[in-house]
């Protein structure tokens, strides 16, 4: 299927993301060598939230943030706009390593962090169009319905007792999805406009006295310094907040895999079409297919929907300003029309992609090596909008030497291991997603349980 319709303009392709109505003018670059108390590499949500909480905790700290492009250039300004309570890791596996109570507390902290983001946005006058409508997950095959029930049962075991299964009729009262066989809803998610959040946060930290240099790519991070082409920032504490772009740094090529995810946004849909679709609660929308979709109803009444597309580029390369191949645009458009046939023929106005970081065990990590002063946070496996805030508060306590509930969370100091060298990395990820596509086709035949193809792929990938 093609998105091209006679007489209609082609969608904007790339240009970072639809969330940026206009690309921001970058702040000045690092003007030469500087020193600081804390240097943060990366002005996405992890870096900016960390600067925010550190500055609130100790206003005397001299904090410098270095950004290769502009605040929100990476996943923070390109994501699906879900501030969700999903733990970025395998809860069962983490419990085996760190204990059940630690993982229960991590889940509680994630749920609480959704409200923390909403509260900070209100306090700092950051207008990110936040609506806490929860998440509606739908199943459209018997196997997906089985997985959805298991996921909801698992949520209850991990303390998310307000996650509920819905009948197709109850779900249709929220959003009228074609072919729904089951659905589940959790209140622990808020829809938001990600670029507005990250740009508003950048303005906030600058106002608080944090120094932010943009167009200042860091090429080397070493104990006591971060090196850029424009100069070096020396600091006793250097924090890495580079998420999907981590592989570009010296010595970190195999640390986290830059996984690609793609999105499209439709034209604004008319009122009468929304009356057919529903979606008045502005829930985020997802499914339980292996090649899963994620979507939201945007503040200006578009549908923004995403999926994997081309999941990985050889050698851990990243995209060029978010450009997407035509095949992925067509696939996402077809997915939209199949799930919401009411939208068939709606114009696609924008397509884009970005990279998220995946550790080898698919579990995020936060840490600080006191001997070297080097710290890090990331590997959020696509659940970063909320995780970045919790990680930043954890890093703040680590930097300030405060023993706290957050520093005892299971991701603190977690070491996920490294990815295989090329070409095995590329072959493995490519094979993984070919298997998931085959598994989805297999399950469309009416299987009641997950395809063994997907189970085998999950075991090989060590995926949750």
Secondary structure by P-SEA (a helix, b strand, c coil): cccccccccccccccccccccccccccccccccccccbbbccccaaaaaaaaaaaaaccccbbbbbbcccccccccccccccccccccccaaaaaacccaaaaaaaaaaaaaaaaaaaaaaaaaccccccccccbbbbbccaaaaaaaaaaaaaaaaacccccccccaaaaaacccccccccccccccbbbbbaaaaaaaaaaaaaaabbbbbcccccccccccccccccbbbbbcbbbbcccccccccccccccccbbbbbbcccccccaaaaaaaccccccbbbbccccbbbbbbcccbbbbbbcccccccccccccccccccaaaaaaaaaaaaaaccccccccccccccbbbbbccccccccccccccccccccccccccaaaaaaaaaaaaaaaaccccccccccccccccccccccaaaaaaaaaaaaaaaaaaaaaccccccccaaaaaaaaaaccc
